[in-house]
Amino acid sequence: MNLKKNDKIILIVGVVILIVAGAGIALYNAPSSDDATADTDDANEMEYEYTWTQRTGSKTIESPMVSKDSAFEQSYSVDAPDGCVLTQVTVNIDWIDDNTFGLIRTKGKDTLTAEVSLEGKSKEETSEMEGNHSFSYNVNTMPQDGSVDATTESEAKSELDEEFMDQNSADFDVTLNIETGEPWWRFLLNRDNGNTVDISVDYTYYTHELTEPDNDDGGDDTKTTGDDDVTVSSHQLGEFYVNLAYGRGMI
């Protein structure tokens, strides 16, 4: 069959179009559902700023009877709420000798040796007849203000709680020894068996507060949250060829 010159040109153009369209379809990658979800999440993310607030507290732990015949040894822990950062712990050891004698000069003075260990750091002090000992330890560095990208406030809080996980607690050990000052011949007269010692702790920790971003309309929608108290794409070139294959945009 003989074709006219114009028909041949049309036929050649058509074949070229089909080839180009096929190549475009092969190159085109439709965005996956995961990519679409990720793009949506990124588009919905907001920047939540957070600031840290210093808080302090104290707690009386116990008042054990420390016998002259055996040492008192006990381990304790200080726990702030999740997401908080515990920065300092001070262990206080207070006592008064409750059994002395002598009118002109006080006799039978007891001696207390107190040792406190926290995260491998040990400190020891000794006092006679009475004492007020304070053993201070730095636990974590003070956190800095910053920001976090998240789609919701609860997600932002969860990210912060995870970032500062395990910085809200500290363990310490206390060892107490009493040496009584009573002479051997007073074992029948109001014998001194030891003393009561008060153990307490002071602590400093930081809680974070989130500031919700302002609305796009310029309205003020600021909100803060925090913890309290101790006991966290499509391929543009591919799209052009797909449209060409289906005759879209053709003149």
C-alpha positions in Angstrom: 0.0 0.0 0.0 1.4 3.3 -1.1 1.0 6.1 1.4 1.0 9.8 0.7 3.8 11.9 2.0 1.6 13.5 4.7 0.3 10.1 5.8 3.9 8.9 6.2 4.7 12.0 8.3 1.7 11.4 10.5 2.5 7.8 10.9 6.1 8.5 11.9 5.0 11.2 14.4 2.5 8.7 15.9 5.2 6.1 16.3 7.5 8.6 18.0 4.8 9.6 20.3 4.0 6.0 21.3 7.7 5.4 22.0 8.1 8.5 24.1 4.9 7.8 26.0 6.0 4.2 26.7 9.3 5.5 28.0 7.5 8.0 30.2 5.3 5.3 31.7 8.3 3.2 32.4 10.1 6.1 34.2 7.1 7.2 36.2 7.0 6.1 39.8 3.8 6.7 41.6 4.3 7.8 45.2 3.8 5.0 47.6 1.4 5.2 50.5 4.3 5.4 52.9 5.8 8.4 51.1 2.4 10.1 51.0 2.0 9.5 54.7 5.5 10.8 55.4 4.9 13.9 53.3 1.6 14.5 55.1 3.2 14.1 58.5 6.1 16.5 57.5 3.5 19.0 56.3 1.7 18.8 59.6 4.7 19.0 61.8 5.1 22.1 64.0 8.0 23.4 66.1 7.3 23.2 69.8 9.6 25.2 71.9 10.4 24.0 75.4 11.9 25.6 78.5 13.2 24.1 81.7 12.1 25.1 85.2 14.2 24.5 88.2 12.4 22.8 91.1 13.7 21.7 94.5 12.4 19.4 97.2 13.4 17.5 100.4 12.4 14.3 102.0 13.0 12.6 105.4 14.0 9.0 104.6 14.2 7.3 108.0 15.8 7.5 111.5 17.5 4.2 112.2 18.9 3.1 115.5 22.7 2.7 114.9 24.1 0.1 117.4 27.6 0.3 118.6 28.1 -3.4 117.8 27.3 -3.3 114.1 27.4 -0.9 111.2 24.2 0.4 109.6 24.2 -0.1 105.8 21.3 0.8 103.5 20.7 1.8 99.8 18.3 4.5 98.7 17.1 6.1 95.5 15.7 9.5 94.5 13.2 9.5 91.6 11.8 12.5 89.8 8.9 12.2 87.3 9.6 10.8 83.8 11.2 13.4 81.5 12.7 15.4 84.3 16.4 15.9 84.8 17.8 15.4 88.3 20.9 17.6 88.7 21.8 17.6 92.4 21.3 15.4 95.5 22.4 16.3 99.0 22.2 13.6 101.7 21.9 14.9 105.2 23.0 12.9 108.3 22.0 14.5 111.7 22.4 13.1 115.2 22.9 13.9 118.9 24.5 11.7 121.5 21.6 10.9 123.9 23.6 9.2 126.6 26.5 11.1 128.3 27.5 11.6 131.9 29.5 13.9 134.1 28.8 17.1 136.0 31.8 19.3 135.5 33.0 17.7 132.2 30.9 15.8 129.7 32.0 12.2 129.5 30.9 9.2 127.5 30.9 11.1 124.2 30.0 8.9 121.2 31.6 9.2 117.8 29.7 8.8 114.5 31.4 8.0 111.2 29.1 8.5 108.2 30.0 7.4 104.7 27.8 8.2 101.6 28.4 6.9 98.1 26.6 8.0 94.9 27.6 6.8 91.4 31.0 5.7 92.5 31.8 8.9 94.5 32.3 8.2 98.2 32.5 10.8 101.0 33.1 10.3 104.7 32.9 12.5 107.8 33.2 12.0 111.5 31.7 13.9 114.4 31.7 13.6 118.2 28.6 13.9 120.4 26.6 15.5 117.7 26.8 16.3 114.0 25.0 17.8 111.0 26.6 16.3 107.9 25.7 17.2 104.3 27.1 15.2 101.3 26.4 16.9 98.0 26.6 15.3 94.6 26.1 16.6 91.0 24.1 14.0 89.1 23.3 15.5 85.6 24.1 18.8 83.9 21.5 21.4 83.8 19.4 21.0 80.5 19.2 23.7 77.9 16.1 25.2 76.4 15.3 24.2 72.8 12.7 23.1 70.3 11.3 19.8 68.9 9.4 19.1 65.7 6.2 17.1 66.1 2.6 16.8 64.8 1.0 17.0 68.2 1.7 18.2 71.7 1.6 14.7 73.1 4.1 13.5 70.5 6.5 16.4 71.3 6.3 15.5 75.0 7.0 11.8 74.3 10.0 12.8 72.2 11.4 14.9 75.1 10.6 12.1 77.7 12.6 9.7 75.5 15.5 12.0 74.9 16.0 12.7 78.6 15.2 9.1 79.7 17.1 7.8 82.7 18.2 11.3 83.9 15.5 11.5 86.6 16.9 9.3 89.3 19.9 8.5 91.4 20.9 5.8 93.8 23.1 6.2 96.9 24.4 4.1 99.8 24.7 5.1 103.4 27.0 3.5 106.0 26.9 4.5 109.6 29.2 3.4 112.5 28.8 4.4 116.2 31.7 4.2 118.7 30.4 4.8 122.2 32.5 6.8 124.6 31.2 5.0 127.7 34.0 3.3 129.8 33.9 -0.4 130.4 33.0 0.0 134.1 29.6 1.6 133.3 28.1 -1.5 131.7 25.7 -1.8 134.6 24.7 1.9 134.8 22.5 3.1 132.0 24.5 1.4 129.3 24.9 3.2 126.0 23.9 1.0 123.1 24.0 3.5 120.3 22.1 6.4 118.9 19.3 7.3 116.6 20.4 9.0 113.3 18.2 11.0 111.0 18.7 10.5 107.3 17.1 13.0 104.8 17.8 14.2 101.3 17.5 17.5 99.4 17.4 17.5 95.6 17.2 19.8 92.6 15.6 18.8 89.3 14.2 20.4 86.2 10.9 19.9 84.4 10.2 20.9 80.8 7.3 23.1 79.6 6.1 23.0 76.0 4.9 26.1 74.2 2.4 25.3 71.5 3.0 27.2 68.2 0.8 30.1 67.3 -2.0 29.5 64.8 -1.5 30.6 61.1 -4.3 33.2 61.5 -2.1 35.1 63.9 -4.2 34.3 66.9 -2.5 33.6 70.2 -3.0 30.0 71.1 -0.1 29.6 73.5 -0.3 26.6 75.9 2.3 25.2 78.3 2.5 21.8 79.8 4.9 20.2 82.3 5.5 17.7 85.0 5.3 18.6 88.7 6.6 17.0 91.9 9.1 14.3 92.8 8.6 10.8 94.6 10.6 12.5 79.1 8.0 12.8 46.1 6.7 12.5 42.8 8.9 12.4 39.6 7.9 15.6 37.6 9.4 14.3 34.3 7.5 11.1 34.5 4.2 12.9 35.1 4.7 14.8 31.8 5.2 11.6 29.8 2.1 9.9 31.4 0.0 12.9 30.4 1.5 12.7 26.9 0.7 9.0 26.7 -3.0 9.6 27.4 -3.3 12.6 25.1 -3.5 15.1 27.9 -2.2 18.5 27.0 -1.9 17.6 23.3 -2.6 20.3 20.8 
